[in-house]
């Protein structure tokens, strides 16, 4: 019987998880000598490569001296915490990577807390010790303090430590080296991580942990075989907690992880992590098992969503000119598929048949979903994000999501940050001076206070500040928050913007469009430098006369328009505005395009 070790690599964003997995693959012999391999090979998704983050958990496998090590690279961003929680339920150990300069960060605390709660005993790897500003021994003290704060037991507090440079491919017991290879890490994984608790003689059972769609094989479910063995074409049924049996099926395909590939196999043993095909209804958190099994396996509960947006059809005058998926039925079916495979997303219908509410963990998670859909050819209208409130059952009190915000900033900007977040009902928990004139500030802030704050934060800190946030919990509603935002410039006409008209509008405020771009009535084309909205005509041409000017005609030299990316646009819009998202464009618009209808709804809102 094959010896297995199942581990997950957990860390804060950009602390080196995916780079470490790349090196483990190389040094275990998965890649042949001289083979060209893309940097961050595990980040195969286009969005992951563009954003430099891991969005989807991925499994790989290496062999080390006769032991098969299944390694799962997990997302580090709290918005994708639903992935992390599910993954940790099918591993027997974790590698906790911590940056030797930055130390433990909010997501470090988030993922470590989940691992400790499951009783896992982490291996701590202090990574990036090759950095000039590394402080490895102090960071180790901070990690120990974090374990204590998270109520780690005595076994968990007695964690082994290695110092590493994933980029340079070495790990050692001391920061100074020897800087040879990752052999010490492989050996520590074999010695410290226990083999999976699996009953090889019992009937087949497996908890479905992730779901994906394959164009050739259909729905593919991945999980760890808890007992028995899986064989190709064997009869199975799926059990769901609280519902019982949901379907009977056969395993039409059985795939094992070998390096970066999924390889078809005829049989898989208890303790191994595999992917199976052949089930039409089963989804994440369901138990796949032999027909004689009647009780489903226990699934890890998922934290509730904290943020919601409305996804609706694009009903602007430019609808259907760029995308081919524009109907409400197409959008609803795509959102249902997303909710099926991503348990951290919840979708529901609204009173409007053309609009759907999508709730998730944060702006980044929902932004990634929107970006993915637009690349698939969808056209959408997106509302401003709003938080998901809860009610205290005992007191009836309104509760709102609170986030722990950690900010690293130059000392000269700390005062402005504290003042701004104070006005947004945030509580300052900690202010700690660091090296090179830096300060670390820790706040508890309402999630709604952080919507759209990041751009303002970058302006206040002149682009030098670093802001990280993680869901902390629900707390009593903290009251109204002042929202002071400039007005916007709204187009009156439909057509192509004229340079002369835009040149005259520049004195009103910065523009979001350039000459020649298509506009329509109700579209937002710029920001008004006063507090009120202003309707303008971007199609107004220069009046021609038969009198020749004494000098040459006025040259139109337009300032480069502000680029409104999807993330910026979602954070910028107000309650009465939408973001129009198509495969080629991101436009801002008023919810009601007709000016008379806008005024009518504005008066209703004032009365309310």
MARTINU-54489 format. One record per residue (C-alpha): x, y, z negated. Coordinates in Angstrom, 3 decimals, m for minus. Each point is the difference from the previous one (the first is absolute). Layout:
% residues N
- xx,yy,zz
- X,Y,Z
...
This chain:
% residues 608
- xx,yy,zz
- 0.000,0.000,0.000
- 1.312,3.476,0.920
- 1.066,2.354,m2.788
- m1.797,3.376,0.227
- 0.418,3.462,m1.498
- m2.695,2.607,0.702
- 0.976,3.600,m0.700
- m1.258,3.505,0.796
- 2.207,3.063,0.360
- m1.609,2.963,m1.755
- 1.183,3.590,m0.256
- m0.855,3.651,0.474
- m0.141,1.352,3.556
- 3.454,0.276,1.626
- 1.935,m1.848,m2.706
- 1.246,m2.568,2.538
- m2.398,m2.986,m0.003
- m0.173,m0.557,3.750
- 3.745,0.577,0.460
- 0.680,m2.592,m2.728
- m2.216,m2.550,1.762
- 1.876,0.670,3.273
- 3.302,m0.844,m1.711
- m1.396,m3.127,m1.704
- m1.129,m1.222,3.431
- 3.397,0.724,1.572
- 2.095,m1.586,m2.753
- m2.141,m3.138,m0.268
- 0.672,m0.796,3.658
- m3.471,0.769,1.366
- 1.578,2.129,2.740
- 2.708,m1.568,2.131
- 3.414,1.652,0.148
- m0.012,3.081,2.206
- m3.818,0.079,0.349
- m1.367,3.518,0.415
- m2.643,0.644,m2.674
- m1.998,3.201,m0.429
- 0.680,1.971,m3.162
- m2.793,m0.598,m2.570
- m1.049,m3.111,1.952
- m2.854,m0.662,m2.434
- m1.654,3.357,0.793
- m1.422,m1.218,3.297
- m3.040,2.288,0.106
- 0.501,3.205,2.090
- m1.403,2.184,m2.794
- 2.374,m1.587,m2.521
- 2.994,0.830,2.163
- m1.192,3.569,0.644
- m0.800,0.776,m3.640
- 2.901,m1.998,m1.468
- m2.269,m1.842,m2.443
- m1.314,m3.535,m0.387
- m3.791,m0.102,0.421
- m0.729,m3.718,0.331
- 1.501,m2.705,m2.191
- 1.963,m2.517,2.068
- 1.344,m3.439,m0.759
- 3.312,m1.415,1.147
- 2.001,m3.039,m0.986
- 3.674,m0.861,m0.393
- 1.833,m3.174,m1.000
- 2.840,0.063,m2.514
- 1.872,m3.220,m0.745
- m3.050,m2.213,0.451
- m2.556,2.273,m1.731
- m2.623,1.829,2.068
- m0.540,3.576,m1.265
- m3.246,1.639,1.156
- 0.490,3.777,m0.225
- m2.802,2.549,0.203
- 0.806,3.628,0.826
- m2.740,2.067,m1.680
- m1.127,3.619,0.514
- 1.472,2.474,m2.477
- m2.647,2.686,0.360
- m2.863,m0.127,m2.535
- m2.565,0.609,2.773
- 0.755,m3.550,1.155
- m0.158,m1.438,m3.511
- m2.758,m2.386,1.076
- 2.649,m1.835,2.051
- 2.428,m0.132,m2.957
- m2.567,m1.389,m2.455
- m1.005,m2.845,2.304
- 3.579,m0.928,0.890
- 1.182,m0.224,m3.605
- m2.605,m2.669,m0.719
- 1.758,m2.470,2.335
- 3.640,0.455,m1.086
- 1.912,m1.306,m3.022
- 2.528,2.797,m0.334
- 0.791,3.540,1.138
- 3.065,1.991,0.953
- m0.437,3.513,m1.390
- 2.121,2.414,2.042
- 0.815,3.364,m1.580
- 1.999,2.799,1.627
- 3.268,0.567,m1.892
- m0.410,3.787,0.278
- m3.769,0.594,m0.217
- m0.723,m2.608,m2.678
- m3.521,m1.326,m0.680
- m2.700,1.928,1.873
- m3.832,m0.040,m0.161
- m0.430,m2.915,2.382
- 2.731,m1.916,m1.859
- m2.188,0.272,m3.080
- m3.115,m0.954,1.981
- 1.352,m3.189,1.600
- 1.981,m1.077,m3.077
- m3.096,0.355,m2.196
- m1.903,m2.333,2.352
- 2.837,m2.563,m0.062
- 0.391,0.018,m3.796
- m3.764,m0.365,m0.497
- 0.163,m3.244,2.025
- 2.758,m1.329,m2.278
- 2.738,0.170,2.648
- 3.635,0.385,m1.139
- 1.696,2.517,2.323
- 3.569,0.072,1.223
- 1.156,3.634,m0.057
- 2.199,1.177,2.884
- 1.475,3.488,m0.338
- 0.337,0.847,3.702
- 1.944,2.714,1.860
- 2.925,0.024,m2.452
- 2.105,1.224,2.935
- m1.694,3.424,m0.271
- 2.263,2.839,m1.133
- m2.560,1.061,m2.620
- m0.670,m3.501,m1.356
- m0.474,m0.368,m3.778
- m0.531,m3.752,m0.152
- 0.473,m0.551,m3.757
- m2.359,2.845,m0.969
- m2.581,m1.320,2.491
- 0.245,m3.439,m1.631
- m0.865,1.613,m3.361
- m2.990,1.722,1.629
- m1.153,m3.326,1.472
- 0.187,m1.663,m3.423
- m2.042,2.864,m1.497
- m2.563,m0.450,2.776
- m0.315,m3.732,m0.763
- m0.600,0.883,m3.664
- m2.639,2.639,0.848
- m1.815,m2.569,2.165
- m0.157,m2.458,m2.939
- 2.373,m2.585,1.450
- 0.409,m3.071,m2.227
- 3.365,m1.215,m1.327
- 0.628,m2.304,2.957
- m0.745,2.781,2.475
- 2.207,2.486,m1.871
- 2.906,m2.446,0.286
- 0.275,0.672,3.738
- 3.136,m0.759,2.077
- 1.581,2.952,1.830
- 2.018,0.321,3.181
- 1.450,3.121,1.622
- m0.235,0.173,3.779
- 0.358,1.893,3.232
- m2.608,m1.535,2.312
- 1.244,2.189,2.867
- 3.516,m1.411,m0.345
- m1.186,m3.531,m0.783
- 1.422,m0.738,m3.442
- m1.091,m0.608,m3.587
- 2.085,m0.411,m3.152
- m0.245,m0.110,m3.796
- 1.676,3.421,m0.299
- m0.447,3.186,2.074
- 3.642,m0.107,1.064
- m0.317,m3.368,1.714
- 1.407,m2.317,1.304
- m1.636,1.334,3.177
- m0.054,m3.253,1.986
- m3.490,m1.387,0.685
- m3.472,m0.665,m1.390
- 1.016,m3.461,m1.270
- m0.396,1.088,m3.677
- m3.607,1.006,0.772
- m0.832,m3.281,1.758
- 1.471,m1.962,m2.935
- m1.893,2.088,m2.552
- m3.307,m0.541,1.849
- 0.523,m3.797,m0.048
- 0.979,0.020,m3.701
- m2.489,2.544,m1.405
- m3.193,m0.389,2.060
- m1.906,m3.158,m0.965
- m1.252,m2.425,2.664
- m3.696,0.500,0.779
- m2.440,m1.685,m2.365
- m1.662,m2.322,2.482
- m1.677,m3.396,m0.246
- 1.223,m2.001,2.978
- m2.268,m2.961,m0.794
- m3.290,1.917,m0.361
- m2.521,0.972,2.709
- 0.895,2.867,2.350
- m0.725,3.514,m1.382
- 1.233,3.400,1.189
- m1.008,3.560,m0.885
- m0.290,2.212,3.106
- 2.165,3.053,m0.681
- 0.224,1.852,3.316
- m2.065,m0.054,3.192
- 0.890,1.039,3.525
- m1.441,m0.418,3.481
- 2.001,m1.744,2.727
- m1.100,0.329,3.655
- 0.728,m3.705,0.634
- m0.640,m1.764,m3.324
- m2.806,2.160,m1.386
- m0.113,0.745,m3.733
- 3.166,m0.955,m1.872
- 0.016,m0.331,m3.801
- 3.251,m0.073,m1.980
- 0.476,m1.309,m3.531
- 1.882,m2.376,m2.308
- m1.007,m3.662,m0.160
- m0.822,m0.525,m3.681
- m0.517,m3.764,0.162
- 0.070,m2.840,2.479
- 1.218,0.283,3.565
- m1.417,1.669,3.106
- m0.153,m2.005,3.229
- m0.958,1.008,3.485
- m3.697,m0.710,0.807
- m0.830,m0.920,m3.603
- m3.587,0.810,m1.136
- m0.245,2.877,m2.512
- m2.655,2.261,m1.420
- 0.183,3.544,m1.357
- m1.250,0.949,m3.466
- m0.784,3.537,m1.126
- m0.280,0.996,m3.701
- m3.660,0.425,m0.911
- m1.252,m1.307,3.365
- 1.339,m3.549,0.268
- 0.651,m1.565,3.403
- m0.101,2.437,2.920
- 1.177,m2.218,2.874
- 1.335,m3.404,1.120
- 2.817,m0.116,2.513
- 3.174,m1.713,1.189
- 3.533,1.381,m0.082
- 0.597,0.473,3.723
- 3.467,1.508,m0.510
- 2.518,m0.160,m2.830
- 2.889,2.498,0.076
- 3.070,0.085,m2.250
- 2.336,2.999,m0.361
- 3.520,m0.516,1.349
- 2.018,3.194,0.079
- m2.013,2.637,1.865
- m1.997,m2.650,1.864
- m3.167,m1.923,m0.814
- 0.615,m3.572,1.115
- m2.788,m2.589,0.605
- 0.338,m3.021,m2.325
- m2.058,m3.185,m0.446
- 0.128,0.026,m3.815
- 0.861,2.378,m2.853
- 0.730,m0.882,m3.641
- m1.342,1.355,m3.278
- 1.846,3.172,m1.023
- 0.702,1.184,3.544
- m1.415,3.237,1.451
- m1.732,m0.672,3.319
- m2.452,1.515,2.501
- m3.044,m1.947,1.235
- m2.542,0.450,2.802
- m3.404,m1.556,0.614
- m2.274,1.796,m2.479
- m2.596,2.500,1.242
- m1.457,1.365,m3.254
- 2.624,m0.385,m2.746
- 1.849,3.151,m0.965
- 2.422,1.405,m2.579
- m0.526,m1.346,m3.572
- m1.919,m3.096,1.245
- 1.265,m3.496,m0.828
- 0.743,m2.402,2.881
- m0.103,m3.570,m1.278
- m0.745,m3.680,0.604
- m3.734,m0.874,0.155
- 0.068,m1.654,m3.447
- 1.115,3.234,m1.763
- m2.967,1.945,m1.418
- 1.579,2.799,m2.101
- 1.713,3.012,1.680
- 3.408,1.208,m1.192
- 0.133,3.180,m2.086
- 0.723,3.103,2.111
- 1.760,3.136,m1.237
- m2.447,2.935,m0.459
- 0.719,3.038,2.198
- 0.083,3.570,m1.298
- m2.962,2.054,1.284
- 0.330,2.609,2.799
- 0.506,3.598,m1.123
- m0.518,1.988,3.219
- m2.667,m0.019,2.729
- m0.453,1.552,3.447
- m2.824,m0.028,2.519
- 0.828,m1.524,3.393
- m2.540,1.011,2.659
- m0.308,0.072,3.771
- 1.671,2.800,1.917
- m2.892,2.226,1.147
- 2.037,2.958,1.276
- m0.302,1.236,3.619
- 3.301,m1.785,0.736
- m1.235,m3.389,m1.294
- 0.899,m2.997,2.158
- 2.650,1.793,2.076
- 2.968,m1.774,m1.613
- m1.229,m3.154,m1.773
- m2.047,m3.013,1.118
- m1.404,m0.996,m3.421
- m2.461,2.722,m0.912
- m3.242,m1.629,m1.180
- m1.078,m0.416,m3.619
- m0.364,m3.768,0.516
- 3.661,m0.316,1.072
- 1.179,2.114,m2.943
- m2.093,m1.985,m2.507
- 1.252,m3.360,1.292
- 3.627,1.177,m0.184
- m0.459,1.301,m3.568
- m1.593,m3.290,m1.069
- 3.010,m1.907,1.374
- 2.308,2.315,m1.954
- m1.928,m0.493,m3.256
- 0.069,m3.760,0.496
- 3.790,m0.194,0.230
- 0.824,2.891,m2.356
- m1.668,m0.479,m3.369
- 1.068,3.483,m1.164
- m2.317,1.559,2.642
- m3.779,0.170,m0.440
- m2.353,1.055,2.813
- m3.699,0.828,m0.244
- m2.709,1.484,2.183
- m1.514,3.431,m0.683
- m3.392,1.594,0.621
- 1.392,1.148,3.359
- 0.108,m2.982,2.387
- 3.072,1.500,1.716
- 2.087,0.490,m3.178
- 1.651,m2.458,m2.413
- 1.688,0.462,m3.370
- 3.488,m1.498,m0.348
- 1.513,m0.171,m3.501
- 3.627,m0.870,m0.723
- 2.984,0.600,m2.267
- 1.215,3.325,1.372
- 0.511,2.417,2.872
- 2.938,m1.966,1.424
- m1.880,m3.297,0.179
- m3.041,1.566,1.679
- 2.265,2.086,2.272
- 1.754,m3.174,1.182
- m3.377,m1.608,0.779
- m1.070,3.053,2.052
- 3.328,0.089,1.866
- m0.273,m3.729,0.754
- m3.552,0.420,1.337
- 0.887,2.936,2.256
- 2.829,m2.062,1.521
- m2.552,m2.724,0.699
- m2.047,2.472,2.084
- m2.541,1.215,m2.569
- m1.370,3.540,m0.185
- m1.084,1.096,m3.499
- m1.139,2.959,m2.076
- 1.516,m0.058,m3.503
- m1.232,1.912,m3.063
- 2.058,1.547,m2.785
- 1.082,m2.644,m2.563
- m1.997,m0.083,m3.234
- 0.650,m1.912,m3.192
- m2.093,m2.951,m1.168
- m1.494,0.753,m3.421
- m1.087,m2.540,m2.600
- m2.373,0.206,m2.972
- 0.881,m1.085,m3.536
- m2.617,m2.642,m0.829
- m0.028,0.742,m3.740
- m0.089,3.812,0.052
- m1.323,0.711,3.503
- 2.978,2.347,0.474
- 1.298,0.703,3.501
- 3.483,m1.439,0.581
- 2.486,0.968,2.701
- 3.217,m1.660,1.251
- 3.222,1.340,m1.520
- 3.444,m0.417,1.547
- 3.445,0.044,m1.526
- 2.035,2.489,2.024
- 3.805,m0.013,m0.166
- 1.765,2.984,1.545
- 3.746,0.503,0.546
- 0.707,3.646,0.716
- 2.708,2.673,m0.256
- m0.242,1.860,m3.326
- m0.762,3.333,1.709
- m3.256,m1.420,1.435
- m1.163,m1.910,m3.098
- m1.954,2.967,m1.393
- m2.062,0.424,3.172
- m0.836,m3.726,0.074
- m1.062,m0.049,m3.673
- m2.171,3.102,0.530
- m1.702,m1.358,3.131
- m0.736,m3.431,m1.465
- m1.148,1.584,m3.272
- m2.673,1.876,1.968
- m0.974,m3.320,1.553
- m0.807,m1.488,m3.458
- 3.204,m2.060,m0.213
- 1.638,m0.773,m3.367
- 3.800,0.280,m0.219
- 1.276,m3.114,m1.815
- 3.737,0.282,0.425
- 2.633,2.465,1.186
- 3.505,m1.421,0.228
- 3.146,1.695,1.306
- 2.159,m2.036,2.366
- 3.287,0.419,1.795
- 0.821,2.729,2.551
- m2.662,2.418,m1.241
- m2.906,m2.424,0.538
- m3.017,m0.466,m2.243
- m2.418,m2.919,m0.226
- m3.597,0.930,m0.854
- m2.666,m2.582,m0.850
- m3.717,0.908,0.071
- m3.359,m1.647,m0.343
- m2.137,1.689,2.656
- m3.503,m0.604,1.394
- 0.145,m1.678,3.420
- m2.249,2.715,1.471
- 2.533,2.669,m1.065
- 2.674,m1.641,2.173
- m2.034,m0.062,3.225
- 1.769,2.428,2.299
- 2.566,0.991,m2.663
- 3.073,m1.571,1.600
- 0.370,2.674,2.713
- m0.261,2.769,m2.586
- 2.526,m1.843,m2.176
- 2.520,m0.200,2.854
- m0.426,3.750,0.626
- 0.459,0.831,m3.700
- 3.188,m2.078,m0.210
- 1.304,1.072,3.441
- m0.075,m3.600,1.193
- 2.355,m1.278,m2.704
- m2.512,m1.529,m2.440
- m0.917,m3.699,m0.178
- m3.506,m0.921,m1.192
- m1.059,m3.557,m0.868
- m3.392,m1.040,m1.327
- m1.623,m3.188,m1.265
- m3.495,m0.810,m1.272
- m0.067,0.207,m3.809
- m3.646,m0.653,m0.917
- m3.408,1.607,m0.451
- m0.546,2.815,m2.521
- m2.787,2.487,m0.833
- m0.696,2.603,2.716
- 2.288,3.011,m0.533
- m2.242,2.702,1.451
- m0.008,2.143,3.109
- 3.262,0.803,1.790
- 0.493,3.320,1.773
- 0.338,m0.512,3.733
- 1.470,3.027,1.688
- 0.516,m0.534,3.725
- 0.229,2.430,2.873
- m2.826,0.149,2.519
- 0.274,m1.433,3.493
- m0.275,1.274,3.586
- m2.912,m1.686,1.791
- m0.359,m0.145,3.761
- m3.188,1.500,1.464
- 0.410,m1.459,3.488
- 0.795,m3.193,1.882
- 2.780,m0.182,2.578
- 3.796,0.320,0.179
- 1.696,2.472,m2.359
- 1.556,3.005,1.757
- 3.433,1.287,m1.014
- m1.082,3.661,m0.020
- m2.905,m0.728,m2.378
- 2.228,m2.025,m2.368
- 2.615,2.758,0.049
- m2.625,2.455,m1.257
- m1.180,m2.480,m2.654
- 3.460,m0.565,m1.498
- m0.373,3.083,m2.221
- m3.041,m1.700,m1.596
- 2.058,m2.936,m1.246
- 2.073,m3.037,1.091
- m1.491,m2.053,2.853
- m0.370,m3.796,0.310
- m0.273,m0.071,3.821
- 2.019,1.181,2.999
- m0.933,1.465,3.366
- m1.779,m2.372,2.362
- m1.394,m2.264,m2.730
- m3.667,m0.930,0.176
- m2.234,1.573,m2.658
- m3.719,0.038,m0.736
- m2.457,1.981,m2.120
- 0.439,m0.872,m3.695
- 3.576,m1.248,0.404
- 2.554,1.397,m2.475
- 2.887,1.530,1.946
- 1.950,1.731,m2.779
- 0.106,1.334,m3.555
- m1.472,3.408,m0.840
- 2.344,2.100,m2.138
- m2.995,1.090,m2.049
- m2.251,m2.099,m2.203
- m2.938,m0.147,2.396
- m0.631,m1.965,3.198
- 0.094,1.973,3.251
- m1.556,m0.927,3.362
- 2.276,0.921,2.913
- 0.159,m0.394,3.783
- 3.209,m1.779,1.145
- m1.163,0.188,3.646
- m0.005,3.793,0.318
- 2.107,1.014,3.017
- 1.763,3.341,0.561
- m2.205,2.555,1.769
- 1.301,0.741,3.493
- m0.011,3.584,1.359
- 0.965,1.551,3.340
- 2.414,2.401,m1.711
- 3.628,m1.058,0.176
- 1.783,0.186,m3.367
- 3.061,2.228,m0.211
- 1.964,m2.823,m1.636
- m0.161,m3.717,0.533
- m3.021,m1.876,m1.360
- 0.076,m1.050,m3.641
- 1.882,m3.310,m0.287
- m1.854,m2.573,m2.110
- 2.481,m1.647,m2.376
- m1.922,m2.390,m2.269
- 1.258,m1.271,m3.330
- 0.254,m3.791,m0.137
- m3.289,m1.325,m1.479
- m0.052,m1.857,m3.325
- 0.031,m3.740,0.640
- m2.924,m1.641,m1.772
- 0.916,m3.660,m0.519
- m2.664,m2.430,m1.153
- 1.218,0.043,m3.620
- 0.195,3.824,m0.058
- m3.432,0.387,1.593
- m1.714,m2.341,m2.482
- 1.539,1.896,m2.912
- m0.841,3.419,1.522
- m3.704,m0.207,0.843
- m2.770,1.269,m2.272
- m3.277,m1.644,m1.003
- m1.829,1.449,3.046
- 2.666,m1.091,2.486
- 1.076,m3.190,1.791
- 3.115,m1.347,1.698
- m0.641,m1.206,3.542
- 2.356,m2.928,0.611
- 0.537,m1.468,3.485
- 2.804,m2.130,1.505
- 1.763,3.140,1.286
- m1.202,2.911,m2.169
- m0.659,1.162,m3.549
- m2.401,2.966,m0.081
- m1.629,1.884,m2.871
- m3.650,0.998,0.271
- m2.959,1.198,m1.999
- m2.456,m2.749,m1.023
- m2.783,1.982,1.705
- 1.143,1.365,3.352
- m2.974,2.321,0.564
- 0.610,3.337,m1.838
- m3.687,0.377,m0.998
- m0.096,m3.516,m1.455
- 3.259,0.720,m1.847
- m1.490,3.091,m1.648
- m3.161,m1.870,m0.971
- 1.916,m2.805,m1.713
- 2.369,2.503,m1.622
- m2.966,1.781,m1.643
- m1.401,m3.349,m1.184
- 3.373,m0.842,m1.574
- 0.130,3.385,m1.792
- m3.482,m0.539,m1.434
- 0.929,m3.516,m1.115
